[in-house]
Amino acid sequence: DVRQMFRDLARCTARLKGERYEGAVIAAAKWQKGGMPGRMADGLPDILADRHGMMTVQAADESGTLTIKMLLGRKAPTERMAGEGGILRLEARAEGVAARNVRLRFTAEDVRSFVRDVNDTNALHGGEKPLVPGLLIMERLLKQMEFITCRKVLLKYTMPVFAGQEVVVHSAPLSEGGGPRSGRGSVGGRAFLF
């Protein structure tokens, strides 16, 4: 079940504590339908890379594989970084999806329910207008009608999303050859390549 995989990975990242992980944000998430036999035999996601302030974590089961890239040790995102008053934009590349915009909005209760379920005690996800967890955004995106039949989705988190803000996810097909197009983005003022 895709929801369970997302929640398992969120539980794993929620266990990362200490100064190094304060303000850590997800820069990109990639989900692919179809599991990897033999992966996650112990039920825990794998840390694939952890260097230069970037960590790559992967979870897989029979439903699919989820890989996230996290930026570590940075200043915590603030609502001001998300822009004031406007609609936030994120970008997704998906196999089997025509170019379109998907509008999402998360309530503070949506965030509280998710972080309670995964035992995430990060203060960023608390308060009246909490930061929306990146995995909650991806989980909700994959529930949208346009994405139900997708085999692969890459979501770039280019700005923080807070409860109550409208976010528009612009989806476009994956580039030829099945891989995502490369590009640049930034999270919390830190640039990254994907």
PAKOLVO-411409 format. One line per 4 residues: number of its first residue (from 1); for each residue z negated, x negated, y negated of C-alpha. Coordinates in Angstrom, 3 decimals. Each point is the difference from the previous one (the first is absolute). Layout:
% residues N
NUM> Z/X/Y | ...
This chain:
% residues 194
1> 0.000/0.000/0.000 | 1.143/-1.514/-3.325 | -2.997/1.377/-1.907 | -2.400/-1.691/2.433
5> 1.816/-3.353/-0.365 | -0.224/0.203/-3.789 | -3.689/0.857/0.191 | -0.650/-2.840/2.513
9> 1.644/-2.521/-2.306 | -1.907/1.391/-2.996 | -3.260/-0.384/1.977 | 0.898/-3.635/0.721
13> 0.762/-0.854/-3.630 | -3.143/1.872/-1.130 | -2.063/-2.523/1.998 | 1.260/-2.848/-2.187
17> -2.955/-0.658/-2.273 | -0.998/-2.660/-2.487 | 1.252/-1.564/-3.198 | 3.354/-1.004/1.497
21> 0.888/3.628/0.690 | -1.273/1.623/-3.195 | 2.919/1.610/-1.777 | 2.326/-0.581/2.970
25> 3.024/2.282/-0.187 | 2.873/0.860/2.301 | 3.264/-1.403/-1.354 | 2.282/1.431/2.702
29> -0.198/2.026/3.198 | 2.640/0.304/2.710 | -0.078/2.638/2.730 | 2.392/0.080/2.945
33> 0.211/2.739/2.643 | -0.445/-1.098/3.597 | -2.883/-2.119/1.193 | -0.179/-3.510/1.282
37> -1.178/0.050/3.639 | -3.038/-2.166/0.581 | -0.970/-0.151/-3.688 | -3.477/1.004/-1.143
41> -1.388/0.013/3.529 | -3.442/-0.451/-1.569 | 0.646/2.828/-2.475 | -0.202/-2.314/-3.020
45> 2.784/-0.898/-2.439 | 1.187/-3.623/-0.070 | -0.246/-2.330/-2.999 | 3.425/-1.662/0.054
49> -0.415/-2.245/-3.033 | -2.779/-0.868/-2.429 | 0.952/-2.623/-2.566 | 0.617/-0.566/-3.684
53> -1.809/3.179/-1.017 | 2.160/2.233/2.187 | -0.949/1.580/3.326 | 2.371/1.730/2.429
57> -1.569/2.454/2.456 | 1.753/1.975/2.741 | -0.969/2.967/2.172 | 2.107/1.415/2.826
61> -0.242/2.684/2.631 | 2.487/2.157/1.922 | 0.868/1.962/-3.167 | 1.023/-2.985/-2.100
65> -0.855/-3.216/-1.810 | -1.582/-0.276/-3.443 | -0.045/-3.296/-1.917 | -1.652/-0.469/-3.390
69> -0.020/-2.881/-2.472 | -3.148/-0.235/-2.089 | -0.607/-2.034/-3.146 | -3.513/-1.461/0.110
73> -2.533/-1.237/-2.506 | 1.474/1.585/-3.090 | -1.487/1.971/-2.832 | -0.572/3.597/1.060
77> 2.718/2.389/-1.187 | -0.897/2.358/-2.809 | 1.439/3.297/-1.120 | 1.371/-1.779/-3.044
81> 2.230/-2.145/2.286 | 1.510/3.214/1.336 | 1.261/0.956/-3.430 | -1.154/2.794/-2.198
85> 1.126/3.584/0.305 | 3.348/-0.652/1.676 | 1.146/0.604/3.530 | -0.518/-2.960/2.310
89> 2.897/-1.266/2.083 | -0.081/-1.724/3.382 | 3.012/-1.010/2.061 | 0.710/0.583/3.686
93> 2.868/-1.099/2.213 | 0.501/2.110/3.102 | 2.314/0.167/2.978 | 1.467/3.479/0.336
97> -0.892/1.230/-3.501 | 2.414/0.717/-2.825 | -0.922/-1.142/-3.500 | -2.492/2.445/-1.508
101> -3.286/0.271/-1.858 | -3.171/1.282/1.659 | -2.875/1.106/-2.237 | -3.573/-0.521/1.176
105> -3.381/0.646/-1.574 | -3.414/-0.850/1.436 | -3.302/1.582/-0.930 | -3.290/-1.863/-0.163
109> -1.029/2.013/3.079 | 3.133/-1.208/1.887 | -1.106/-3.571/-0.714 | -3.667/0.636/0.867
113> 0.967/1.654/3.294 | 2.277/-2.901/0.975 | -2.487/-2.764/-0.896 | -2.830/1.906/1.719
117> 2.116/0.285/3.178 | 0.801/-3.731/0.045 | -3.447/-1.123/-1.254 | 1.416/-1.755/-3.067
121> -2.876/-0.752/-2.375 | 2.133/-1.725/-2.650 | -1.177/1.215/-3.413 | 3.662/0.224/-1.142
125> 0.322/3.165/2.072 | -3.035/1.713/-1.589 | -0.720/1.787/-3.269 | 1.720/2.889/-1.737
129> 3.500/-1.569/0.078 | -0.010/-2.328/3.018 | 2.802/-2.388/0.926 | 2.159/1.606/2.701
133> 0.111/-2.213/3.131 | 3.493/-1.322/0.712 | -0.155/1.136/3.612 | -0.800/3.544/-1.121
137> 3.177/-0.042/-2.119 | 2.108/-1.201/2.962 | -1.654/2.498/2.361 | 0.760/2.896/-2.371
141> 3.569/-1.233/-0.591 | 0.746/0.008/3.736 | -1.179/3.639/0.207 | 2.655/1.092/-2.516
145> 2.956/1.877/1.488 | 2.455/-2.655/-1.200 | -1.788/-2.706/2.005 | -0.961/1.765/3.228
149> 3.099/-1.241/1.862 | -0.017/-3.537/-1.459 | -0.061/-2.961/2.342 | -1.050/-2.567/-2.609
153> -1.553/0.128/-3.495 | -0.900/-2.799/-2.431 | -2.189/1.018/-2.958 | -0.586/-2.347/-2.948
157> -3.166/0.538/-2.030 | 1.017/-1.114/-3.481 | -2.919/1.569/-1.869 | -3.393/1.501/0.787
161> -0.239/3.764/0.524 | -3.165/1.872/-0.968 | -1.105/3.493/1.031 | 1.597/2.700/-2.126
165> 3.053/-2.051/-0.962 | 3.425/1.152/1.085 | 1.936/-2.644/1.869 | 3.714/0.164/0.705
169> 1.155/-1.965/3.013 | 3.681/-0.827/-0.371 | 1.490/-0.375/3.459 | 3.275/-1.708/0.770
173> 1.670/-0.977/3.268 | -0.748/-3.386/1.542 | 2.673/-2.617/-0.680 | 2.677/-0.723/2.580
177> -1.268/-1.934/2.976 | -3.116/2.190/0.180 | -2.232/-2.249/-2.084 | -1.508/0.814/-3.338
181> 1.595/-1.307/-3.151 | -1.953/-2.758/-1.616 | -1.296/0.232/-3.497 | -2.953/-0.564/-2.281
185> -3.009/2.091/-0.827 | -3.469/-0.333/-1.443 | -3.422/1.383/0.731 | -2.867/-0.422/-2.419
189> 2.011/-2.483/-2.055 | 0.810/-2.253/2.986 | 3.654/-0.419/0.922 | 1.228/-0.076/3.585
193> 3.293/-0.169/1.916 | 0.932/2.338/2.813
